[in-house]
Structures are given as structure tokens and as C-alpha cells.
Amino acid sequence: MDKRSIKLSNGVETPMEGFGVFQVSDLKMCEQAVSDAIATGYRLIDTASSYKNETAVGAAIRKSGVPREDFFVTSKAFINEMGYEQTKAAFGRTLDNLGFDYLDLYLVHMPFGDYYGAWRAMEELYKEGRIRAIGVSNFQSDRIIDLCYTADIKPMVNQLELHPFYQREEELAILRKYGIVPQAWAPFAEGMNGMFTHPVLKSIAEEHGKTVAQVILRWNVQRGVSIIPKSVHRNRMEENLAIWDFELSAEDMRRIATLDLARPQMLDPRKPSEVHRLFNYLENPVLTSL
Ligand SMILES: NC(=O)c1ccc[n+]([C@@H]2O[C@H](COP(=O)([O-])OP(=O)(O)OC[C@H]3O[C@@H](n4cnc5c(N)ncnc54)[C@H](OP(=O)(O)O)[C@@H]3O)[C@@H](O)[C@H]2O)c1
């Protein structure tokens, strides 16, 4: 898989690799990080209304001098923005924050609340040409299949927790069946569980003269998964983008397959305590962005 872009089911092309800005809530820092990412070569930028940094993302893009149509910008409607009317209003706020007149990809952030109403709103916005592609995030297979049966337009992307410790091969097969592009959030699991120092990943990296981060990203791309790593450091942005000059062997892929812990490491949308946490966050969003 050496293609640096992938076609969604509606023919729209998106880069395989993008840049995420979760937890970069300081707006100056976010604008600087996105400006650096653009200078490094990233053209897919992933934000969300809940990250509270859409204004910084839009500002960096508008100041970059790179034409708007060269970018592929994703944002997401959060659980307090679900429902037909709410999502329509949320989309307007997101466009205002970004300072754009269209969005490339709009996602239902979580499978909670009235996301069927939200989906109808997204379908309409898509048909009106205000969004180039629509999709979901954190939808497990049952939710995806149900939405595919009931929707007029099937989701084009599902953004999921996907990294060597949570590989989800069976779910990826179902997404492929429905023509949905999988996109990995937290491709490094934010470095948890010693991902950057794991002996198997380190030995594969050494064999290829690459870093562990590059091996992790390359592994996902080679199995057809789009990636949106985040870093506020320019050297890491460059490192994370330099994954197109080597290839993991079938044996490398097999060794990485053995690292699967087969359960979420970051967010389990099925866990009651997680659902409580997400809804409670809406009551008290002072601590962090989500
Ligand atoms: N849809 C969802 O529910 C959802 C959930 C979470 C995330 N996301 C999206 O996915 C994006 C990526 O996920 P994430 O930010 O949670 O985690 P991530 O990309 O797995 O990890 C980011 C962490 O890894 C570090 N890092 C980045 N490159 C590195 C490298 N080459 N070597 C060593 N450390 C490196 C970063 O540190 P520095 O910044 O200090 O370099 C940061 O602490 C987010 O930014 C967001 O856009 C979506």
C-alpha cells in the first residue's frame, strides 16, 4: 500500500495520513502546531467541536497561503450536538469557527444520543454540497450495520481507536464490506503501555532503520487504515510523515499481529462508566477537552 491517498465511496479523495489536534486546547499552540504541520506537508487536519480549537485550525489554514481546496479538513459533532436541529446548528458553528464555507468531512463523534437525527442532518448538508463526505467515529460493528440499513447514505469513514494493542481486524473486514474507510485515532495509543519502547516494535524498527513511531504508522497504512497522529513537535511531525520509503514484510506484519490485546486501551464506548463520564463532561467541561 504505497498510495498516499485513498478514494472514499463517493469518489472523493483524502490523504491516507493526516494531523490530529486533540488535547491541543491552547489556541496559540494549536495554531502554531497546525502551521508547522502544513509547512511539513500535512493537508488532512482532524479537529472536533469538543476539542475547542476549530478557530485555531481555521486560522492556520487561512494564513498558510495554501489554497483551501488543497486541504481535507475533518470536524465532528459531539454528543450534545446530536439530533436533526442540533446537528444543523452545530455544523453552522463549526463552519463559523473554521471560517470556511464548506467542510471536507463531518463525523458523528460518538454513538450516543439521537445520532440518527444527526445523520439525517448530515445527509442533507452533504446533498446540499456543504460537506464533501460524511462519516462516524467510535461506531462498533453492530452500530455501523444498523446505520447502514437505516440510512439513505452510508457513512464513508469510521474513525476508531486502532493501534498495535487494539487491532480490530474483524471490524475492519465489516467496514470493508460496506465500503467504509477506517481511520485510526490515537495510532500510538498516546504512547501508553510502553508502545514506543515495545521490544517487538523496536526490533522491527531497527531492521528497517526507522523509528518505532514510523513502524506503527506504516503498519496501519499497509492494512488500509488511514492515520491522524498528533504531535506539537516539528521534528516528530516530520518523522511521522516519513513512512513512504519502506515496506513492512509479511513476517513483520505477523509479528505485530501478536501484540493485539483485543480490547480498547483508551476509550470503550460500551462501558457504562465511560458513557457516564462523557455525559458528565458536558456538565463540567472545565478539566479538559474531549
Ligand atoms: N474520534 C475520536 O474519538 C478521537 C479520540 C482521540 C483522538 N482522535 C484524533 O486522533 C488524533 C491522534 O490521537 P491522539 O492525539 O489521542 O494520540 P496519538 O496520536 O496516538 O499520540 C499522540 C502522543 O504521541 C506523542 N508523539 C507523536 N509522535 C511521536 C513520535 N514520533 N515519537 C514519540 N512520541 C510521539 C505526542 O507527543 P507530542 O505532541 O508532545 O509530540 C502525543 O503525546 C487526535 O489528535 C485526534 O485528532 C479522535
The ligand as an SDF file (V2000), in Angstrom:
LIG
                    3D

 48 52  0  0  0  0  0  0  0  0999 V2000
  -12.6910   10.3130   17.2430 N   0  0  0  0  0  0  0  0  0  0  0  0
  -12.2460   10.2240   18.4770 C   0  0  0  0  0  0  0  0  0  0  0  0
  -12.9880    9.8710   19.4110 O   0  0  0  0  0  0  0  0  0  0  0  0
  -10.8200   10.5650   18.7530 C   0  0  0  0  0  0  0  0  0  0  0  0
  -10.2640   10.2680   20.0080 C   0  0  0  0  0  0  0  0  0  0  0  0
   -8.9220   10.5920   20.2150 C   0  0  0  0  0  0  0  0  0  0  0  0
   -8.1670   11.1610   19.2110 C   0  0  0  0  0  0  0  0  0  0  0  0
   -8.7430   11.4590   18.0000 N   0  0  0  0  0  0  0  0  0  0  0  0
   -7.9670   12.0840   16.9000 C   0  0  0  0  0  0  0  0  0  0  0  0
   -6.8000   11.3050   16.6540 O   0  0  0  0  0  0  0  0  0  0  0  0
   -5.6400   12.1240   16.7900 C   0  0  0  0  0  0  0  0  0  0  0  0
   -4.4620   11.3220   17.2900 C   0  0  0  0  0  0  0  0  0  0  0  0
   -4.7530   10.7350   18.5510 O   0  0  0  0  0  0  0  0  0  0  0  0
   -4.0990   11.2380   19.9170 P   0  0  0  0  0  0  0  0  0  0  0  0
   -3.6550   12.6420   19.7650 O   0  0  0  0  0  0  0  0  0  0  0  0
   -5.0490   10.9480   21.0150 O   0  0  0  0  0  0  0  0  0  0  0  0
   -2.8790   10.2640   20.1670 O   0  0  0  0  0  0  0  0  0  0  0  0
   -1.6250    9.6900   19.3420 P   0  0  0  0  0  0  0  0  0  0  0  0
   -1.5120   10.3430   18.0210 O   0  0  0  0  0  0  0  0  0  0  0  0
   -1.6830    8.2300   19.4570 O   0  0  0  0  0  0  0  0  0  0  0  0
   -0.4250   10.1290   20.2690 O   0  0  0  0  0  0  0  0  0  0  0  0
   -0.0690   11.4500   20.4640 C   0  0  0  0  0  0  0  0  0  0  0  0
    1.0570   11.4370   21.5160 C   0  0  0  0  0  0  0  0  0  0  0  0
    2.2140   10.8270   20.9820 O   0  0  0  0  0  0  0  0  0  0  0  0
    3.3150   11.7350   21.0080 C   0  0  0  0  0  0  0  0  0  0  0  0
    4.0490   11.5460   19.7490 N   0  0  0  0  0  0  0  0  0  0  0  0
    3.6260   11.8790   18.4980 C   0  0  0  0  0  0  0  0  0  0  0  0
    4.5550   11.4940   17.5900 N   0  0  0  0  0  0  0  0  0  0  0  0
    5.5620   10.9260   18.2760 C   0  0  0  0  0  0  0  0  0  0  0  0
    6.7900   10.3530   17.8790 C   0  0  0  0  0  0  0  0  0  0  0  0
    7.1450   10.2820   16.6030 N   0  0  0  0  0  0  0  0  0  0  0  0
    7.6030    9.8660   18.8510 N   0  0  0  0  0  0  0  0  0  0  0  0
    7.2430    9.9120   20.1560 C   0  0  0  0  0  0  0  0  0  0  0  0
    6.0820   10.4520   20.5950 N   0  0  0  0  0  0  0  0  0  0  0  0
    5.2460   10.9570   19.6450 C   0  0  0  0  0  0  0  0  0  0  0  0
    2.7090   13.1150   21.1330 C   0  0  0  0  0  0  0  0  0  0  0  0
    3.5610   13.9520   21.8740 O   0  0  0  0  0  0  0  0  0  0  0  0
    3.9270   15.4690   21.4340 P   0  0  0  0  0  0  0  0  0  0  0  0
    2.6640   16.1400   20.9760 O   0  0  0  0  0  0  0  0  0  0  0  0
    4.4830   16.0440   22.6990 O   0  0  0  0  0  0  0  0  0  0  0  0
    4.9470   15.3270   20.3490 O   0  0  0  0  0  0  0  0  0  0  0  0
    1.4310   12.8380   21.9230 C   0  0  0  0  0  0  0  0  0  0  0  0
    1.7250   12.7810   23.3210 O   0  0  0  0  0  0  0  0  0  0  0  0
   -6.0940   13.2160   17.7630 C   0  0  0  0  0  0  0  0  0  0  0  0
   -5.2290   14.3220   17.7920 O   0  0  0  0  0  0  0  0  0  0  0  0
   -7.4860   13.4880   17.2540 C   0  0  0  0  0  0  0  0  0  0  0  0
   -7.4290   14.3320   16.1190 O   0  0  0  0  0  0  0  0  0  0  0  0
  -10.0590   11.1580   17.7610 C   0  0  0  0  0  0  0  0  0  0  0  0
  1  2  1  0
  2  3  2  0
  2  4  1  0
  4  5  1  0
  4 48  2  0
  5  6  2  0
  6  7  1  0
  7  8  2  0
  8  9  1  0
  8 48  1  0
  9 10  1  0
  9 46  1  0
 10 11  1  0
 11 12  1  0
 11 44  1  0
 12 13  1  0
 13 14  1  0
 14 15  2  0
 14 16  1  0
 14 17  1  0
 17 18  1  0
 18 19  2  0
 18 20  1  0
 18 21  1  0
 21 22  1  0
 22 23  1  0
 23 24  1  0
 23 42  1  0
 24 25  1  0
 25 26  1  0
 25 36  1  0
 26 27  1  0
 26 35  1  0
 27 28  2  0
 28 29  1  0
 29 30  1  0
 29 35  2  0
 30 31  1  0
 30 32  2  0
 32 33  1  0
 33 34  2  0
 34 35  1  0
 36 37  1  0
 36 42  1  0
 37 38  1  0
 38 39  2  0
 38 40  1  0
 38 41  1  0
 42 43  1  0
 44 45  1  0
 44 46  1  0
 46 47  1  0
M  CHG  2   8   1  16  -1
M  END
$$$$
